[in-house]
């Protein structure tokens, strides 16, 4: 099942649409992942989503400000994260993990994997906690982190 995305610009208040996640990534976000207004080209845009939770009467509301695909080397499988906030003008407060499988080129379909009830949304501190745990298990080493910091310093 493909989902469409209504993108609203905070600067010019215009709306635009992405047909599905592949279109959103390719045509409605910049190279860093910020959502881009199709009208004024501002990166001050968002997608509002609201989902019913299993708890009766409760909803999860969030504003998606960016989409970041994660390269896997597998042409049909792409994990990605939405960077979210609880306020359309707020700073990023969550990382919502998703994936899509796109087998349309081989006659298949576009499939999403996401929540709520699926992959977690992590705060910045929770991401650091996850990184600490990955280090404790030896999955991520101090050398890995030093290499990452060195790459980031070179790219700025």
Backbone as CSV, one residue per row, in Angstrom:
resi,resn,N_x,N_y,N_z,CA_x,CA_y,CA_z,C_x,C_y,C_z
1,UNK,0.845,-1.184,0.000,0.000,0.000,0.000,0.883,1.238,0.000
2,UNK,0.696,2.104,-0.927,1.485,3.341,-0.999,0.744,4.468,-0.283
3,UNK,1.487,5.283,0.418,0.927,6.427,1.127,1.330,7.699,0.414
4,UNK,0.414,8.648,0.288,0.790,9.951,-0.256,1.089,10.879,0.924
5,UNK,1.819,11.938,0.625,2.272,12.862,1.660,1.905,14.288,1.275
6,UNK,1.149,14.970,2.136,0.835,16.375,1.950,1.913,17.189,2.662
7,UNK,2.635,17.987,1.913,3.729,18.805,2.449,3.224,20.232,2.553
8,UNK,3.357,20.817,3.741,2.916,22.190,3.987,4.134,23.047,4.265
9,UNK,4.197,24.214,3.647,5.315,25.123,3.843,4.994,26.095,4.979
10,UNK,5.898,26.216,5.925,5.746,27.179,7.017,5.980,28.607,6.538
11,UNK,6.678,28.789,5.428,7.008,30.137,4.944,5.912,30.719,4.051
12,UNK,5.493,29.980,3.021,4.507,30.531,2.083,3.106,29.937,2.265
13,UNK,2.965,28.960,3.157,1.688,28.306,3.487,1.089,27.499,2.333
14,UNK,1.848,27.288,1.276,1.371,26.481,0.156,1.514,24.997,0.486
15,UNK,0.716,24.189,-0.190,0.761,22.747,-0.013,1.183,22.088,-1.324
16,UNK,1.873,20.980,-1.188,2.220,20.170,-2.344,2.109,18.706,-1.923
17,UNK,2.181,17.826,-2.886,1.995,16.403,-2.616,3.127,15.569,-3.186
18,UNK,3.519,14.561,-2.421,4.394,13.506,-2.927,3.508,12.266,-3.062
19,UNK,3.590,11.600,-4.186,2.737,10.432,-4.455,2.970,9.299,-3.462
20,UNK,4.242,9.072,-3.115,4.633,7.998,-2.203,6.049,8.261,-1.727
21,UNK,6.608,7.368,-0.926,7.893,7.604,-0.270,9.041,7.797,-1.265
22,UNK,9.055,7.059,-2.347,10.128,7.213,-3.337,10.084,8.618,-3.937
23,UNK,8.895,9.095,-4.264,8.711,10.453,-4.774,9.109,11.485,-3.722
24,UNK,8.735,11.251,-2.466,9.082,12.183,-1.388,10.595,12.349,-1.277
25,UNK,11.313,11.243,-1.274,12.774,11.293,-1.145,13.414,11.932,-2.373
26,UNK,12.987,11.518,-3.547,13.627,11.977,-4.787,13.282,13.412,-5.167
27,UNK,12.054,13.845,-4.890,11.589,15.115,-5.450,11.131,16.169,-4.444
28,UNK,11.063,15.816,-3.167,10.528,16.754,-2.185,11.424,16.918,-0.966
29,UNK,12.684,16.513,-1.080,13.640,16.720,0.006,14.987,17.110,-0.596
30,UNK,15.778,17.836,0.219,17.094,18.235,-0.270,18.122,17.157,0.064
31,UNK,19.387,17.387,-0.290,20.407,16.345,-0.106,20.649,16.005,1.364
32,UNK,20.301,16.914,2.275,20.430,16.632,3.707,19.179,15.965,4.267
33,UNK,18.083,15.953,3.488,16.867,15.298,3.911,15.738,16.220,4.310
34,UNK,16.007,17.548,4.403,14.938,18.482,4.757,13.833,18.455,3.707
35,UNK,12.590,18.530,4.149,11.490,18.633,3.204,11.534,19.997,2.535
36,UNK,11.224,20.039,1.248,11.330,21.259,0.450,9.966,21.620,-0.121
37,UNK,9.607,22.886,0.008,8.369,23.397,-0.579,8.513,23.437,-2.103
38,UNK,7.552,22.879,-2.806,7.584,22.881,-4.275,7.356,24.269,-4.852
39,UNK,6.784,25.177,-4.074,6.447,26.511,-4.568,7.580,27.512,-4.350
40,UNK,8.019,27.692,-3.101,9.033,28.717,-2.807,10.417,28.125,-2.554
41,UNK,10.530,26.790,-2.565,11.795,26.056,-2.382,12.370,26.169,-0.967
42,UNK,11.558,26.630,-0.018,11.983,26.706,1.382,12.148,25.302,1.959
43,UNK,13.092,25.141,2.876,13.241,23.879,3.594,12.530,23.948,4.951
44,UNK,11.654,24.901,5.105,10.858,25.054,6.316,9.467,24.472,6.060
45,UNK,9.441,23.186,5.737,8.196,22.511,5.384,8.007,21.304,6.301
46,UNK,6.783,20.785,6.324,6.495,19.650,7.194,5.355,18.814,6.631
47,UNK,5.257,17.607,7.156,4.130,16.710,6.909,3.520,16.429,8.278
48,UNK,2.226,16.652,8.415,1.559,16.352,9.677,0.976,14.954,9.599
49,UNK,1.206,14.177,10.639,0.627,12.836,10.735,0.012,12.656,12.120
50,UNK,-1.106,11.970,12.138,-1.759,11.630,13.396,-2.197,10.178,13.286
51,UNK,-1.910,9.408,14.318,-2.234,7.981,14.317,-2.973,7.614,15.592
52,UNK,-3.951,6.755,15.458,-4.627,6.225,16.632,-3.689,5.225,17.306
53,UNK,-3.653,5.283,18.625,-2.854,4.345,19.398,-3.737,3.204,19.904
54,UNK,-3.119,2.140,20.383,-3.889,1.020,20.917,-4.669,1.436,22.167
55,UNK,-4.137,2.408,22.898,-4.844,2.920,24.063,-6.074,3.666,23.562
56,UNK,-7.225,3.270,23.987,-8.491,3.811,23.484,-8.539,5.323,23.684
57,UNK,-8.845,6.012,22.604,-9.005,7.454,22.641,-7.710,8.244,22.531
58,UNK,-6.566,7.582,22.526,-5.300,8.315,22.455,-4.782,8.349,21.022
59,UNK,-4.111,9.459,20.690,-3.532,9.645,19.358,-2.086,10.095,19.488
60,UNK,-1.322,9.780,18.464,0.066,10.239,18.386,0.124,11.226,17.232
61,UNK,0.407,12.488,17.554,0.523,13.537,16.540,1.980,13.933,16.410
62,UNK,2.429,14.095,15.169,3.814,14.534,14.946,3.904,15.273,13.625
63,UNK,4.950,16.073,13.535,5.276,16.813,12.322,6.576,16.241,11.794
64,UNK,6.563,15.793,10.560,7.754,15.251,9.914,8.449,16.419,9.231
65,UNK,9.727,16.618,9.571,10.485,17.743,9.021,11.535,17.300,7.999
66,UNK,11.917,16.010,8.063,12.967,15.521,7.163,12.798,14.024,6.956
67,UNK,13.338,13.547,5.851,13.367,12.116,5.546,14.792,11.763,5.128
68,UNK,15.353,10.760,5.777,16.738,10.382,5.501,16.789,8.906,5.127
69,UNK,17.022,8.608,3.843,17.166,7.209,3.438,18.535,6.680,3.850
70,UNK,18.599,5.398,4.119,19.845,4.743,4.518,20.197,3.753,3.418
71,UNK,21.336,3.970,2.801,21.761,3.106,1.697,22.128,1.717,2.222
72,UNK,21.648,0.683,1.535,21.919,-0.696,1.956,22.683,-1.501,0.923
73,UNK,22.709,-1.011,-0.309,23.304,-1.802,-1.376,22.311,-2.776,-1.995
74,UNK,21.109,-2.840,-1.450,20.044,-3.692,-1.995,19.068,-2.773,-2.704
75,UNK,18.954,-2.945,-4.008,18.171,-2.008,-4.820,16.702,-1.922,-4.406
76,UNK,16.142,-2.998,-3.901,14.714,-3.018,-3.591,14.392,-2.691,-2.138
77,UNK,15.396,-2.575,-1.279,15.150,-2.378,0.159,15.842,-1.113,0.647
78,UNK,15.073,-0.199,1.233,15.634,1.043,1.753,15.058,1.357,3.123
79,UNK,15.861,1.230,4.181,15.419,1.766,5.466,15.568,3.285,5.431
80,UNK,14.744,3.953,6.189,14.833,5.407,6.255,14.282,5.860,7.590
81,UNK,14.581,7.106,7.941,14.020,7.681,9.159,13.337,8.987,8.816
82,UNK,12.263,9.236,9.520,11.641,10.546,9.522,12.137,11.259,10.769
83,UNK,12.578,12.492,10.625,12.915,13.318,11.777,11.646,14.068,12.138
84,UNK,11.222,13.934,13.389,9.921,14.440,13.802,10.032,15.449,14.940
85,UNK,8.954,16.195,15.097,8.818,17.145,16.181,7.353,17.174,16.598
86,UNK,7.093,17.632,17.803,5.716,17.710,18.287,5.055,19.034,17.914
87,UNK,5.821,19.956,17.345,5.323,21.281,16.989,5.878,21.621,15.609
88,UNK,5.045,22.155,14.727,5.497,22.423,13.357,6.649,23.419,13.290
89,UNK,6.849,24.200,14.340,7.962,25.147,14.382,9.077,24.693,15.321
90,UNK,8.935,23.515,15.898,9.874,23.051,16.904,11.116,22.379,16.346
91,UNK,12.057,22.157,17.252,13.269,21.423,16.923,12.948,19.929,16.847
92,UNK,13.779,19.195,16.144,13.608,17.753,16.003,13.655,17.108,17.389
93,UNK,12.667,16.268,17.678,12.607,15.580,18.962,12.585,14.066,18.816
94,UNK,12.401,13.560,17.603,12.312,12.114,17.440,12.860,11.634,16.118
95,UNK,13.213,10.368,16.103,13.677,9.687,14.897,12.772,8.473,14.727
96,UNK,11.940,8.499,13.693,10.968,7.435,13.461,11.502,6.531,12.352
97,UNK,11.783,5.304,12.712,12.393,4.351,11.790,11.344,3.679,10.917
98,UNK,11.677,3.530,9.642,10.803,2.899,8.650,11.673,2.129,7.650
99,UNK,11.014,1.453,6.748,11.687,0.928,5.566,10.654,0.836,4.450
100,UNK,11.152,0.747,3.230,10.260,0.409,2.127,10.954,-0.594,1.238
101,UNK,10.142,-1.416,0.609,10.616,-2.366,-0.394,9.915,-1.983,-1.688
102,UNK,10.708,-1.717,-2.705,10.151,-1.312,-3.990,10.519,-2.349,-5.039
103,UNK,9.580,-3.219,-5.324,9.806,-4.266,-6.327,8.977,-4.016,-7.591
104,UNK,8.557,-2.770,-7.779,7.723,-2.441,-8.938,8.441,-2.679,-10.255
105,UNK,9.752,-2.474,-10.300,10.500,-2.674,-11.549,10.439,-4.129,-12.016
106,UNK,10.225,-5.043,-11.075,10.136,-6.461,-11.417,8.688,-6.955,-11.411
107,UNK,7.737,-6.015,-11.486,6.332,-6.377,-11.513,5.692,-6.494,-10.136
108,UNK,6.434,-6.128,-9.093,5.907,-6.208,-7.728,5.223,-4.920,-7.311
109,UNK,5.381,-4.584,-6.041,4.709,-3.406,-5.503,5.638,-2.655,-4.547
110,UNK,5.162,-1.518,-4.088,5.854,-0.717,-3.091,5.237,-1.041,-1.740
111,UNK,6.055,-1.486,-0.781,5.568,-1.882,0.535,6.287,-1.085,1.605
112,UNK,5.535,-0.607,2.623,6.090,0.122,3.762,6.143,-0.783,4.975
113,UNK,7.122,-0.512,5.843,7.163,-1.115,7.164,7.359,0.008,8.158
114,UNK,6.401,0.238,9.031,6.499,1.353,9.975,5.443,1.220,11.051
115,UNK,5.423,2.165,11.960,4.490,2.145,13.094,3.489,3.260,12.971
116,UNK,2.774,3.639,14.017,3.058,3.217,15.384,2.727,1.741,15.592
117,UNK,3.334,1.195,16.610,3.206,-0.226,16.865,4.288,-1.010,16.158
118,UNK,5.092,-0.322,15.370,6.197,-0.957,14.657,7.510,-0.435,15.199
119,UNK,8.409,-0.011,14.327,9.705,0.489,14.770,9.564,1.685,15.715
120,UNK,10.539,1.880,16.578,10.437,2.942,17.590,10.741,4.325,17.047
121,UNK,10.278,5.312,17.777,10.670,6.699,17.579,11.573,7.024,18.752
122,UNK,12.811,7.436,18.478,13.786,7.677,19.523,14.095,9.158,19.666
123,UNK,14.233,9.608,20.897,14.696,10.975,21.142,16.207,11.017,20.927
124,UNK,16.763,12.212,20.933,18.212,12.364,20.773,18.941,11.581,21.867
125,UNK,18.496,11.707,23.113,19.140,10.984,24.214,19.016,9.475,24.042
126,UNK,17.872,9.016,23.532,17.699,7.582,23.293,18.628,7.080,22.197
127,UNK,18.880,7.929,21.198,19.846,7.550,20.159,21.233,7.411,20.773
128,UNK,21.610,8.373,21.638,22.910,8.293,22.320,22.966,7.041,23.198
129,UNK,21.853,6.727,23.854,21.790,5.519,24.676,22.014,4.285,23.816
130,UNK,21.371,4.249,22.659,21.545,3.141,21.734,23.001,3.049,21.285
131,UNK,23.597,4.179,20.947,25.004,4.175,20.527,25.888,3.658,21.660
132,UNK,25.626,4.119,22.911,26.401,3.632,24.060,26.287,2.120,24.199
133,UNK,25.077,1.597,24.024,24.876,0.152,24.149,25.582,-0.599,23.026
134,UNK,25.536,-0.043,21.822,26.246,-0.676,20.702,27.745,-0.697,20.958
135,UNK,28.249,0.355,21.615,29.669,0.392,21.995,29.965,-0.648,23.066
136,UNK,29.096,-0.749,24.059,29.292,-1.714,25.150,29.335,-3.151,24.631
137,UNK,28.557,-3.411,23.585,28.565,-4.748,22.995,29.719,-4.955,22.021
138,UNK,30.464,-3.887,21.736,31.577,-3.991,20.798,31.160,-3.903,19.344
139,UNK,29.878,-3.632,19.094,29.398,-3.515,17.726,29.891,-2.234,17.065
140,UNK,29.928,-1.150,17.835,30.504,0.118,17.400,31.702,0.369,18.294
141,UNK,32.840,0.635,17.685,34.062,0.846,18.462,34.388,2.328,18.571
142,UNK,35.282,2.664,19.483,35.721,4.056,19.594,36.385,4.487,18.294
143,UNK,37.028,3.568,17.614,37.637,3.865,16.317,36.559,4.239,15.289
144,UNK,35.434,3.522,15.297,34.307,3.852,14.410,33.824,5.269,14.658
145,UNK,33.665,5.630,15.953,33.173,6.960,16.314,34.179,8.042,15.933
146,UNK,35.470,7.772,16.143,36.508,8.731,15.759,36.511,8.951,14.254
147,UNK,36.346,7.885,13.489,36.277,8.007,12.025,35.080,8.844,11.608
148,UNK,33.942,8.614,12.243,32.741,9.376,11.941,32.943,10.857,12.246
149,UNK,33.499,11.162,13.413,33.750,12.562,13.770,34.727,13.217,12.800
150,UNK,35.733,12.485,12.380,36.698,13.007,11.416,36.017,13.317,10.082
151,UNK,35.152,12.409,9.617,34.391,12.649,8.374,33.526,13.887,8.487
152,UNK,32.844,14.025,9.630,31.975,15.191,9.824,32.755,16.493,9.833
153,UNK,33.925,16.488,10.461,34.754,17.701,10.502,35.217,18.076,9.088
154,UNK,35.525,17.080,8.277,35.982,17.336,6.903,34.857,17.832,6.004
155,UNK,33.628,17.424,6.311,32.503,17.810,5.441,31.955,19.189,5.758
156,UNK,32.397,19.799,6.836,31.895,21.143,7.211,32.928,22.159,6.991
